[in-house]
Amino acid sequence: MKSILKLLRLAVGARRYYHWRTVWRAVRHDADTFTAKGGELSLSSLGHCHGTDKADADHTFAGLTYLDVYERYLRELPSRGKDIAILEIGVREGASLRMWSDWFPDADICGFDIDPSCKRFEESRIRIAIGSQDDPQLLRTAFPETSRFDLIVDDGSHINSMTLAAFDVLFAERLKPGGLYIIEDLGCSYDRLQTDSDVRHQWPGMHYNREGADLDNDREDMDRFFLDRINDIDHLRGDILFLHFWSRICILKKRSDQGATTADQIPNPEPSR
């Protein structure tokens, strides 16, 4: 059997072979969903097959994984593939980037991580920049600097000051009008991550942060950030159309240049299963 699979891989090419292997594993994992959707995989199924933690039990609340939630929003993007660009902060083993690459088969996928070893996960449509997410110059110039993204996901340091520094640059300067910005794992925003958990040595790549960087969190800075954005919306100002909170996630949508359009419609809050 292994020899047959090897010959098949050589015949169709590694990229196509691994893509269809992932599809097959996803169908086996979630056959009911695959059938119900007329032969289309769920994002959560792809996440399981690629091994991203966005679909595991630790990232599930009330029966919904992060990816169940995201799928409803992502279907509102103007195109499922063409002219789509995605940036995710936090590469780790590259599982999420490969998932995005399969879900958006024609999109440009970009990753950002402080760990230089993450560069090895680059592929033909996956590019990775190395650096700290609180480096504004690097955030402005990577990929190249003229690139604008339809979706930005912050699954990076989970250090509040770094999360906010990245948002200040990326939302204003690199997110397309009508684009989505997702901040993940907000449970960490309450915690003294260095004092209580030694994240500099326990979390992958965190030892690359500069010596003396404060890796403890205080939820007050995130609360001020969210309240300031809500204040802007309530006073008819700013570039944020909405903030949606789910368990440990905030999804922000940037206003379109022409005001509200079909791309600004609010998705059904109950993802289909």
C-alpha positions as CSV (number, residue, x, y, z in Angstrom):
1,M,0.0,0.0,0.0
2,K,2.8,2.4,0.9
3,S,4.5,1.8,-2.5
4,I,1.2,2.6,-4.3
5,L,0.8,5.8,-2.4
6,K,4.4,6.8,-3.2
7,L,3.8,6.2,-6.9
8,L,0.6,8.2,-6.7
9,R,2.5,11.1,-5.1
10,L,5.1,11.0,-7.8
11,A,2.4,10.9,-10.5
12,V,0.3,13.9,-9.4
13,G,2.9,15.9,-7.5
14,A,3.4,16.4,-3.8
15,R,1.2,19.4,-3.4
16,R,-1.8,17.9,-5.1
17,Y,-1.3,14.6,-3.4
18,Y,-1.2,16.1,0.2
19,H,-4.2,18.3,-0.6
20,W,-6.4,15.4,-1.6
21,R,-5.1,13.3,1.3
22,T,-6.2,16.0,3.6
23,V,-9.6,16.1,1.9
24,W,-10.0,12.4,2.3
25,R,-9.1,12.5,6.0
26,A,-11.6,15.4,6.5
27,V,-14.4,13.4,4.8
28,R,-13.7,10.4,7.1
29,H,-13.6,12.7,10.2
30,D,-16.9,14.5,9.3
31,A,-18.7,12.5,6.8
32,D,-22.2,13.7,7.9
33,T,-21.2,17.4,7.4
34,F,-19.6,16.6,4.1
35,T,-22.8,14.9,2.8
36,A,-25.1,17.5,4.2
37,K,-23.2,20.3,2.5
38,G,-23.3,18.7,-0.9
39,G,-19.7,17.6,-0.9
40,E,-18.1,20.6,0.8
41,L,-15.9,20.3,3.8
42,S,-16.4,22.3,7.0
43,L,-13.5,24.6,8.1
44,S,-13.5,22.7,11.4
45,S,-12.9,19.4,9.5
46,L,-10.0,20.8,7.7
47,G,-8.6,22.2,11.0
48,H,-8.8,18.7,12.5
49,C,-7.0,17.2,9.6
50,H,-4.2,19.7,9.5
51,G,-3.8,19.6,13.3
52,T,-4.5,23.2,14.2
53,D,-5.6,23.7,17.8
54,K,-8.4,26.0,16.6
55,A,-10.6,22.9,16.4
56,D,-9.7,21.0,19.5
57,A,-11.5,20.7,22.8
58,D,-9.6,23.5,24.5
59,H,-10.9,25.9,21.8
60,T,-14.5,24.8,22.0
61,F,-17.4,26.4,23.9
62,A,-21.0,25.3,23.8
63,G,-20.2,22.8,21.1
64,L,-18.6,25.4,18.8
65,T,-14.9,25.5,17.9
66,Y,-13.2,28.6,16.8
67,L,-13.4,27.4,13.3
68,D,-17.2,26.8,13.5
69,V,-17.5,30.5,14.4
70,Y,-15.1,31.7,11.7
71,E,-16.7,29.8,8.9
72,R,-19.9,31.9,9.1
73,Y,-18.0,35.1,8.8
74,L,-15.6,33.9,6.1
75,R,-18.4,33.0,3.8
76,E,-19.4,36.7,3.8
77,L,-16.1,37.6,2.1
78,P,-16.5,38.8,-1.5
79,S,-14.7,35.8,-2.9
80,R,-13.9,32.4,-1.6
81,G,-10.5,32.3,-3.3
82,K,-9.5,34.8,-6.0
83,D,-7.9,38.0,-4.9
84,I,-8.1,37.0,-1.2
85,A,-5.1,37.6,1.1
86,I,-4.8,36.3,4.7
87,L,-2.3,37.1,7.4
88,E,-2.0,35.1,10.6
89,I,0.3,36.2,13.5
90,G,1.7,33.0,15.1
91,V,2.9,30.2,12.9
92,R,4.1,27.5,15.2
93,E,4.1,24.3,13.1
94,G,2.3,25.9,10.2
95,A,-1.0,23.9,10.6
96,S,-3.3,26.9,10.4
97,L,-1.6,28.3,7.4
98,R,-2.0,25.0,5.6
99,M,-5.6,25.0,6.6
100,W,-6.2,28.5,5.2
101,S,-4.4,27.5,2.0
102,D,-6.8,24.5,1.5
103,W,-9.9,26.5,2.4
104,F,-8.9,29.4,0.1
105,P,-7.3,27.5,-2.8
106,D,-6.3,30.6,-4.8
107,A,-5.5,33.0,-1.9
108,D,-2.2,34.4,-0.8
109,I,-1.4,33.1,2.7
110,C,1.0,35.0,5.0
111,G,2.3,34.2,8.4
112,F,4.2,36.2,11.0
113,D,6.2,34.7,13.8
114,I,9.1,35.7,16.1
115,D,10.7,32.2,15.8
116,P,13.1,32.1,12.8
117,S,12.6,28.3,12.5
118,C,9.0,29.0,11.3
119,K,10.5,30.0,7.9
120,R,10.7,26.4,7.0
121,F,6.9,26.1,6.6
122,E,6.8,28.3,3.6
123,E,5.2,26.9,0.4
124,S,4.3,28.2,-3.0
125,R,1.4,30.2,-1.7
126,I,2.5,30.5,1.9
127,R,5.0,33.3,2.9
128,I,6.3,33.8,6.3
129,A,8.0,36.9,7.9
130,I,10.1,36.7,11.0
131,G,10.0,39.3,13.8
132,S,8.1,40.6,16.8
133,Q,4.5,41.5,16.5
134,D,5.1,44.8,18.3
135,D,7.7,46.0,15.7
136,P,5.7,48.6,13.7
137,Q,8.2,49.0,11.0
138,L,8.3,45.3,10.2
139,L,4.5,45.1,10.3
140,R,4.3,47.9,7.8
141,T,6.9,46.5,5.3
142,A,6.5,42.7,5.2
143,F,5.0,40.8,2.3
144,P,5.6,43.5,0.7
145,E,4.3,46.7,2.3
146,T,1.7,47.3,-0.5
147,S,-0.1,44.0,0.4
148,R,-3.5,44.4,2.0
149,F,-5.4,41.6,3.7
150,D,-9.0,40.5,3.8
151,L,-8.5,38.6,7.0
152,I,-6.0,39.1,9.8
153,V,-5.8,36.6,12.7
154,D,-3.8,37.3,15.8
155,D,-2.8,34.0,17.4
156,G,0.6,35.3,18.4
157,S,2.1,36.2,21.7
158,H,-1.1,36.7,23.6
159,I,0.7,39.5,25.5
160,N,-1.8,42.4,25.6
161,S,0.7,45.2,24.9
162,M,1.9,43.3,21.8
163,T,-1.6,42.4,20.7
164,L,-2.6,46.1,20.8
165,A,0.6,47.3,19.1
166,A,0.0,44.9,16.2
167,F,-3.7,46.0,15.9
168,D,-2.8,49.7,15.8
169,V,-0.7,49.2,12.7
170,L,-2.4,46.3,10.9
171,F,-6.1,47.3,11.2
172,A,-5.5,50.8,10.1
173,E,-2.8,50.3,7.4
174,R,-3.0,46.7,6.2
175,L,-6.5,45.5,6.5
176,K,-8.7,46.0,3.4
177,P,-12.0,47.9,3.8
178,G,-14.6,45.3,4.6
179,G,-12.0,43.0,6.0
180,L,-12.0,41.0,9.3
181,Y,-9.6,41.2,12.2
182,I,-9.7,38.4,14.8
183,I,-8.0,38.4,18.2
184,E,-7.8,34.9,19.7
185,D,-7.3,33.4,23.1
186,L,-8.6,36.4,25.1
187,G,-8.6,34.2,28.2
188,C,-4.8,34.8,28.4
189,S,-5.5,38.6,28.6
190,Y,-6.3,38.3,32.3
191,D,-3.2,36.3,33.3
192,R,0.3,37.1,34.6
193,L,1.8,34.8,32.0
194,Q,5.4,35.2,32.9
195,T,5.1,35.4,36.7
196,D,2.7,32.5,37.0
197,S,3.4,30.4,33.9
198,D,7.0,31.2,32.8
199,V,5.8,31.6,29.2
200,R,9.3,32.8,28.1
201,H,10.5,29.3,28.5
202,Q,7.3,27.2,28.3
203,W,5.7,28.6,25.2
204,P,7.3,27.9,21.7
205,G,9.3,30.9,20.4
206,M,8.7,33.2,23.4
207,H,12.3,33.2,24.4
208,Y,13.0,35.2,21.3
209,N,11.3,38.2,22.9
210,R,13.7,40.9,24.0
211,E,15.1,40.6,27.5
212,G,13.2,42.7,30.0
213,A,10.0,42.7,27.9
214,D,7.0,42.6,30.3
215,L,5.2,39.3,29.5
216,D,2.6,39.7,32.3
217,N,-1.0,40.8,31.4
218,D,-3.5,43.1,33.0
219,R,-6.9,42.9,31.6
220,E,-7.6,46.6,32.1
221,D,-5.7,47.5,29.0
222,M,-7.8,45.2,26.8
223,D,-11.0,46.5,28.5
224,R,-10.0,50.1,27.7
225,F,-9.2,49.1,24.2
226,F,-12.6,47.5,23.6
227,L,-14.5,50.2,25.4
228,D,-12.8,52.9,23.3
229,R,-13.9,51.1,20.1
230,I,-17.4,50.7,21.3
231,N,-17.5,54.4,22.3
232,D,-16.4,55.3,18.7
233,I,-19.2,53.2,17.2
234,D,-21.8,54.6,19.5
235,H,-20.7,58.2,18.5
236,L,-20.7,57.4,14.8
237,R,-17.0,57.6,14.3
238,G,-14.1,55.4,13.5
239,D,-13.5,52.6,11.0
240,I,-15.0,49.7,12.9
241,L,-18.4,48.4,11.7
242,F,-18.8,46.0,14.6
243,L,-17.1,44.0,17.4
244,H,-18.5,40.5,18.0
245,F,-17.4,38.6,21.1
246,W,-17.5,34.9,21.3
247,S,-15.8,32.7,24.0
248,R,-12.2,34.0,24.1
249,I,-12.5,35.6,20.6
250,C,-13.2,39.1,19.4
251,I,-14.0,39.6,15.7
252,L,-13.8,43.2,14.3
253,K,-15.0,44.2,10.9
254,K,-13.6,47.2,9.1
255,R,-16.0,49.5,7.3
256,S,-16.2,49.4,3.6
257,D,-15.2,52.5,1.6
258,Q,-18.7,52.8,0.2
259,G,-20.5,52.3,3.5
260,A,-22.5,49.2,4.3
261,T,-22.7,46.7,1.4
262,T,-23.7,43.1,1.1
263,A,-20.2,42.2,2.3
264,D,-21.1,44.0,5.6
265,Q,-24.1,41.8,6.4
266,I,-24.0,40.2,9.8
267,P,-23.7,36.5,9.6
268,N,-26.1,34.0,11.2
269,P,-24.8,33.7,14.8
270,E,-25.5,30.0,14.8
271,P,-23.0,28.2,12.6
272,S,-24.5,25.3,10.6
273,R,-23.4,21.9,11.8
